[in-house]
Amino acid sequence: MEFTIDIGTTAVKIVVYQNGKSIWTYQENVDTVFEPTGVAYQDPKQIKEIIWHAMQACRLKGIEFKTIVLSTPMHTLIPLQQETLKMYIWSDQQASQCAKKIKATDFALTIYQHTGTPIHPMSPFCKLAFFKEAQSDMYCMTPFWSDLKAYLMEWLTGEWVTDYSNASASGLFNTETFRWDESALDYLELTSSQFPQVTDTIHTFSLTEQLQGDYTEPITVMIGSSDGCLASLAGKVSTKSTVSVTLGTSGAIRVLTTKRTIDPLGRFFCYYLMPGYWVIGGPTNNGGKVLEWLAKIFCASKEEFYQQLPTLLKASVPGANRLVFYPYLFGERAPLWSGDVTAAYQGLKWEHEKADLVRAAVEGILFNLNFIKQLLIQEPQLISVSGGFFQQPELIRLSAAIFSTPICYSEDNEPTYGAYLLANSIFSTNTTEQVVYEPDPSLVSVYATAFSIFSAGLTKISEEI
């Protein structure tokens, strides 16, 4: 049995698998502190305590697992120099201006080409550059810097070590040499000895004697991968598709590939998954949060808005009567990698109604993902989708038309399932039949025209930021 741990932005989820079936689940929320200055952090000790509670609860159920597998979020940074630990997470925006300055230099593309991580405030490289510049005393007094994976591994195994996947999302790790990148470290005036050891995602360790206690069988710990990469593996095995779109509050489009692929302009990420496999893609800040913004404006509650959404979509027409929405309410990662970019309606006229504004916003979210998709793949192929955005079949059909490719909904794309697959070296697809939504030919042509307008506007925005 495998005790799989997925640490997300908002919660820790544990699933115990036996022969590929989930037999026990535990979930507990994680607190995040947001400050007006853009600071966003969590307490890694809380995460450790949640995992310990889950291990005890599992044991009380009489469940004896043999392997622990870790899935952790990317872009975490923990300064190891004080009693009260703060783990800065991907949404921490302290480094916004610092990232902007770095991005304007040739060095930005060098770092991206070495590491596969775009220059953005989410990146630990940019966070460290900010601390070096704005909090020099703290920076100089910090002897070591960790990510969440290494922090947990030291507790679980006594080894301060992270994995290639999480390291590859740090902006500090050279994914050609599989070592901490010398040019990044020189820029930051740090050394590799200040960072964890790094090993492959399939490497296993022994649980410490203290945590092993009187468990009957020795427990091994597989270091595992990052959450996004494991979700891609799960989607591939469950749907046969190497392309996946996850869209909840935020979202991402990912492509599972067998080779390291770097964009000449640094517009998408390239992260390591496991031997022989990489994940390229682009995350977006603007998914379900855009719909929540619309709900706040147009309805008394989110529940009311989601009930009305199918009716509102039908009350407008594909293309929203030539109204285009650029959905960057929360800045954007791919493809713009800018915290300064803002949202806008283009072509707004007096005759546009609420339904047009809503439909244009929904289409804008999908147009942005389609723009990223076209950077990653050129030929139409099956895409698996998941997340709260796709709970309504109408939105899956709309996506199929905008992406101009067949789409299936995947229920088995959880990082915990990916962790189970990794632990058992299961990489072949299953035989479960999927419901596939084919693109409506009459809508494909309409959306091709609408998307060309969106793309032209997006290109102009990218030139201005």
C-alpha positions in Angstrom: 0.0 0.0 0.0 1.1 3.5 -0.8 0.5 6.5 1.5 0.5 9.3 -1.1 0.8 13.0 0.0 -0.2 15.9 -2.1 0.4 19.4 -0.7 -1.5 22.0 -2.6 -1.8 25.7 -2.2 -4.9 25.5 0.1 -4.8 22.0 1.5 -2.9 18.8 2.2 -4.5 15.7 0.8 -3.5 12.1 1.6 -4.7 9.1 -0.3 -3.8 5.5 0.6 -3.8 3.2 -2.5 -4.1 -0.6 -2.5 -3.6 -2.2 -5.9 -4.5 1.1 -7.6 -7.7 1.7 -5.7 -8.1 4.5 -3.1 -9.0 2.9 0.3 -8.5 5.9 2.6 -8.5 9.7 2.3 -7.6 12.5 4.6 -7.6 16.2 3.9 -6.9 19.3 6.0 -6.6 22.9 5.0 -3.4 25.0 5.2 -3.4 28.6 6.4 -1.9 31.2 4.1 -0.9 34.7 5.3 -1.4 37.5 2.7 0.0 40.9 3.4 -0.8 44.2 1.6 2.8 44.4 0.4 2.3 41.3 -1.7 3.8 38.9 0.8 2.3 35.4 0.7 3.6 32.7 3.0 2.6 29.5 4.9 4.0 27.8 8.0 5.8 24.6 6.9 5.5 23.3 10.5 1.7 23.2 10.0 2.1 21.1 6.9 4.4 18.7 8.8 1.9 18.4 11.6 -1.0 17.7 9.2 1.0 14.8 7.7 1.8 13.5 11.1 -1.9 13.7 12.1 -2.8 11.8 8.9 -0.2 9.1 9.6 -1.6 8.6 13.1 -5.2 8.6 11.9 -4.3 6.0 9.2 -2.7 3.8 11.8 -5.8 4.0 14.1 -7.8 2.6 11.1 -5.5 -0.4 11.1 -4.0 0.5 7.7 -0.4 -0.6 7.3 1.3 1.1 4.3 4.7 0.3 3.0 5.6 3.4 1.0 5.2 7.1 1.5 5.3 9.1 -1.8 5.5 12.9 -1.8 3.9 15.4 -4.1 4.8 19.0 -3.3 4.0 22.4 -4.8 6.5 24.2 -7.0 8.3 27.5 -6.3 8.4 27.3 -2.5 11.3 29.0 -0.6 12.1 28.7 3.1 14.9 30.8 4.7 16.4 28.5 7.4 17.5 31.0 9.9 15.0 31.6 12.6 12.6 29.8 14.9 9.4 31.0 13.1 9.7 29.6 9.7 8.0 31.2 6.7 7.5 29.4 3.5 7.1 31.8 0.6 4.7 30.3 -2.0 4.2 30.9 -5.7 1.7 33.7 -5.3 4.1 35.8 -3.2 4.6 39.0 -5.2 7.4 40.7 -3.3 9.8 40.1 -6.2 7.5 41.7 -8.8 9.7 44.8 -9.6 12.9 42.8 -9.2 11.7 40.2 -11.7 10.7 43.0 -14.1 14.2 44.5 -13.9 15.8 41.1 -14.5 13.5 40.3 -17.3 14.7 43.4 -19.2 18.2 42.0 -19.3 19.8 39.4 -21.5 20.7 37.5 -18.4 16.9 36.6 -18.0 17.0 34.4 -21.1 20.3 32.8 -20.0 18.7 31.8 -16.7 15.6 30.5 -18.5 17.7 28.5 -21.0 19.7 26.9 -18.2 16.8 26.1 -15.8 13.5 26.0 -17.8 11.9 28.4 -15.4 10.6 31.7 -16.8 11.5 34.9 -14.9 8.6 35.7 -12.7 7.9 36.7 -9.1 6.8 33.1 -8.4 10.4 31.8 -9.0 12.6 31.3 -6.0 15.5 32.7 -8.1 13.6 36.1 -8.3 12.6 35.9 -4.6 16.2 35.5 -3.6 17.2 38.4 -5.9 14.6 40.5 -4.1 15.8 39.5 -0.6 19.4 40.3 -1.7 18.4 43.7 -2.8 15.7 44.7 -0.3 16.4 42.7 2.8 20.2 42.4 2.8 20.6 41.9 6.5 18.2 38.9 6.6 19.7 37.6 3.3 23.3 37.7 4.7 22.2 36.1 8.0 20.5 33.1 6.3 22.9 30.2 6.1 20.6 27.8 4.2 17.7 28.0 1.8 15.2 25.2 1.4 12.1 24.2 -0.5 9.2 22.3 1.1 10.3 19.0 -0.3 13.7 19.1 1.3 12.2 20.4 4.6 9.8 17.4 4.7 12.4 14.9 3.6 14.7 16.0 6.4 11.9 15.3 8.9 10.9 12.0 7.3 14.3 10.6 6.5 17.0 12.7 8.1 18.3 13.6 4.7 18.1 17.3 3.5 17.4 16.6 -0.1 14.9 17.7 -2.8 14.0 16.2 -6.1 14.9 17.1 -9.7 11.4 18.1 -10.5 11.0 20.7 -7.7 14.5 21.9 -8.2 13.8 22.4 -12.0 11.0 24.8 -11.0 13.2 26.9 -8.8 15.0 29.0 -11.5 18.2 27.9 -9.7 18.8 24.4 -11.1 20.5 23.7 -14.4 18.5 20.9 -16.0 21.2 20.2 -18.6 23.9 19.4 -15.9 21.4 18.5 -13.1 23.3 20.7 -10.7 22.6 24.0 -9.0 23.2 26.6 -11.7 26.5 28.4 -11.3 25.4 31.5 -13.2 22.3 31.9 -11.0 24.3 31.3 -7.8 27.0 33.8 -8.9 24.3 36.4 -9.6 22.8 35.8 -6.1 26.3 35.6 -4.4 25.3 32.2 -2.9 26.9 28.8 -3.1 25.5 25.3 -3.8 26.3 24.3 -0.2 23.5 26.6 1.0 20.9 24.5 -0.9 19.7 20.9 -0.4 21.2 17.9 -2.2 19.2 16.9 -5.3 18.2 13.5 -6.4 15.9 11.8 -8.9 12.2 11.7 -8.3 12.2 7.9 -8.0 14.9 7.7 -5.3 13.8 6.0 -2.1 14.9 6.5 1.5 14.2 4.8 4.8 11.8 6.4 7.3 13.6 7.6 10.5 13.5 5.2 13.4 11.6 7.7 15.4 8.8 7.9 12.9 9.0 4.2 12.1 8.1 3.4 15.7 6.5 0.0 16.0 5.1 -0.2 12.5 5.3 -3.9 11.6 7.0 -3.5 8.2 9.8 -1.1 7.3 8.5 2.0 5.6 10.3 3.5 2.6 9.9 7.1 1.4 9.9 7.9 -2.3 10.9 11.5 -2.7 8.4 11.9 -5.6 7.9 14.8 -7.9 6.0 18.1 -8.1 2.3 18.4 -8.1 1.9 19.7 -11.6 4.2 17.0 -13.1 2.4 14.2 -11.2 -1.0 15.5 -12.4 0.3 15.2 -16.0 1.4 11.7 -15.4 -2.0 10.8 -13.9 -3.8 12.4 -16.9 -1.7 10.5 -19.4 -2.3 7.1 -17.8 -6.0 7.7 -17.2 -6.9 9.2 -20.6 -4.1 8.3 -23.0 -3.6 12.0 -23.6 -0.2 13.7 -23.3 -1.9 17.2 -23.2 -3.8 18.2 -20.1 -5.6 21.4 -19.0 -6.4 22.0 -15.4 -8.6 24.9 -14.6 -9.8 25.7 -11.1 -9.2 29.0 -9.3 -6.1 29.3 -11.5 -5.0 26.8 -14.1 -2.3 25.4 -16.4 -1.9 23.6 -19.7 0.8 20.9 -19.7 2.3 18.6 -22.3 4.1 15.4 -21.3 7.1 15.0 -23.5 10.2 12.7 -23.7 12.7 15.5 -24.2 13.8 18.8 -22.6 12.2 21.5 -24.7 13.0 25.2 -24.2 11.2 28.1 -25.9 13.5 30.6 -27.7 11.5 33.5 -26.1 11.1 32.0 -22.7 7.3 31.8 -22.8 6.7 28.4 -21.3 8.2 26.3 -18.6 10.1 23.0 -18.9 10.2 20.9 -15.7 11.6 17.4 -15.1 9.1 14.6 -14.2 11.1 11.4 -14.0 13.8 9.6 -16.1 12.9 10.1 -19.8 10.0 12.4 -19.2 9.5 16.2 -19.0 6.5 18.5 -18.7 6.3 21.7 -20.7 3.5 24.1 -20.3 2.2 27.4 -19.0 0.3 28.3 -15.9 -2.4 31.0 -15.8 -3.5 33.1 -12.8 -6.9 33.8 -14.4 -9.3 30.9 -14.3 -12.2 30.5 -11.8 -11.1 33.7 -10.1 -12.4 35.6 -13.1 -15.8 33.9 -12.8 -15.8 34.8 -9.1 -15.2 38.4 -10.1 -18.1 38.3 -12.5 -20.3 36.7 -9.8 -19.5 39.5 -7.4 -20.6 42.1 -10.0 -23.6 40.5 -11.5 -25.1 38.2 -8.9 -25.9 38.0 -5.2 -23.7 34.9 -4.7 -21.4 32.6 -6.5 -24.0 29.8 -6.4 -26.5 32.0 -8.2 -24.0 33.0 -10.8 -23.0 29.4 -11.6 -26.7 28.4 -11.8 -27.3 31.2 -14.3 -24.1 30.6 -16.3 -25.5 28.2 -18.9 -28.4 30.5 -19.5 -26.2 33.6 -19.8 -23.9 31.8 -22.3 -26.9 30.9 -24.5 -28.2 34.4 -24.3 -25.2 35.7 -26.2 -23.6 34.2 -29.3 -20.2 32.6 -30.0 -17.7 35.5 -30.2 -19.9 37.5 -27.8 -21.0 39.9 -30.5 -17.4 40.8 -31.3 -16.6 41.6 -27.7 -13.2 40.4 -26.6 -12.0 40.1 -23.0 -8.3 39.9 -21.9 -8.7 38.1 -18.6 -5.7 39.5 -16.7 -7.4 40.6 -13.5 -4.6 39.0 -11.4 -1.6 39.8 -13.6 -0.5 36.8 -15.6 2.1 34.1 -15.8 2.0 32.3 -19.2 2.3 33.7 -21.8 3.1 37.2 -20.6 5.0 36.5 -17.3 4.0 39.9 -15.9 2.5 41.0 -12.6 1.7 44.4 -14.1 -0.6 43.4 -17.0 -4.3 44.2 -16.4 -7.6 43.0 -17.7 -9.6 44.8 -20.4 -12.7 44.5 -22.6 -12.0 45.3 -26.3 -14.8 46.5 -28.5 -17.2 47.3 -25.7 -20.3 49.2 -26.9 -23.6 50.4 -25.5 -25.5 47.6 -27.1 -23.6 44.9 -25.3 -25.5 43.2 -22.5 -24.6 41.2 -19.4 -24.7 38.0 -21.3 -22.1 39.3 -23.8 -19.8 40.4 -20.9 -20.0 37.0 -19.3 -19.5 35.1 -22.5 -16.6 37.2 -23.6 -15.0 36.6 -20.2 -15.4 32.9 -20.4 -14.1 32.9 -24.0 -11.2 35.1 -22.9 -10.0 32.6 -20.3 -10.0 29.9 -22.9 -8.5 32.0 -25.7 -5.5 32.7 -23.3 -5.1 28.9 -22.7 -5.4 28.3 -26.5 -2.6 30.9 -27.1 -0.4 28.9 -24.7 -1.4 25.6 -26.3 -0.3 26.8 -29.7 3.1 27.6 -28.4 3.4 24.0 -27.2 1.7 21.9 -29.9 0.7 22.6 -33.5 -1.3 19.5 -34.5 -4.8 18.8 -33.1 -4.7 16.0 -30.5 -6.9 14.8 -27.6 -6.7 17.0 -24.6 -7.8 15.9 -21.1 -9.4 18.6 -18.9 -10.1 18.7 -15.2 -10.9 21.2 -12.5 -14.0 23.0 -11.3 -14.3 25.1 -14.5 -15.1 22.0 -16.5 -17.9 20.7 -14.2 -20.4 22.0 -16.7 -20.5 20.0 -20.0 -21.2 23.2 -21.9 -17.8 24.6 -21.0 -16.1 21.4 -22.2 -17.9 21.8 -25.6 -16.9 25.4 -25.8 -13.3 24.5 -25.0 -13.3 21.8 -27.8 -14.5 24.4 -30.3 -12.0 27.1 -29.2 -9.1 24.6 -29.0 -10.3 23.0 -32.3 -9.5 19.5 -30.9 -11.3 16.6 -29.2 -11.5 16.9 -25.4 -12.3 14.4 -22.6 -12.9 15.0 -19.0 -10.5 13.3 -16.6 -11.4 12.4 -13.0 -8.1 10.6 -12.3 -5.6 13.4 -12.7 -4.9 14.0 -9.0 -1.2 14.3 -8.1 -1.8 11.6 -5.5 -2.7 9.2 -8.3 0.4 10.3 -10.2 2.4 9.6 -7.0 1.0 6.1 -6.9 1.8 5.5 -10.5 5.4 6.8 -10.0 5.9 4.5 -7.0 4.8 1.5 -9.0 6.5 2.4 -12.3 3.1 2.3 -14.1 3.4 4.4 -17.2 1.1 2.6 -19.7 -2.5 3.8 -20.2 -5.5 2.1 -18.8 -8.4 0.7 -20.8 -11.2 2.8 -19.3 -13.4 4.3 -22.0 -13.6 8.1 -22.0 -16.4 10.4 -23.1 -14.9 12.5 -25.9 -16.3 15.9 -26.9 -15.6 16.5 -30.6 -15.3 20.2 -31.7 -18.4 21.5 -33.5 -17.2 22.4 -37.1 -19.7 25.4 -37.3 -18.2 26.9 -34.1 -14.6 26.2 -35.0 -14.6 28.7 -37.8 -16.3 31.3 -35.8 -13.8 31.0 -33.0 -10.8 30.9 -35.3 -11.8 34.4 -36.4 -12.4 35.6 -32.8 -9.2 34.0 -31.6 -7.2 35.9 -34.3 -8.5 39.2 -32.9 -7.6 38.1 -29.4 -4.1 37.0 -30.5 -3.4 40.3 -32.2 -4.4 42.2 -29.1 -2.3 39.9 -26.9 0.7 40.4 -29.1 0.3 44.2 -28.7 -0.1 43.8 -24.9 3.1 41.8 -24.8 5.0 44.5 -26.6 3.8 47.2 -24.2 4.7 45.5 -20.9 
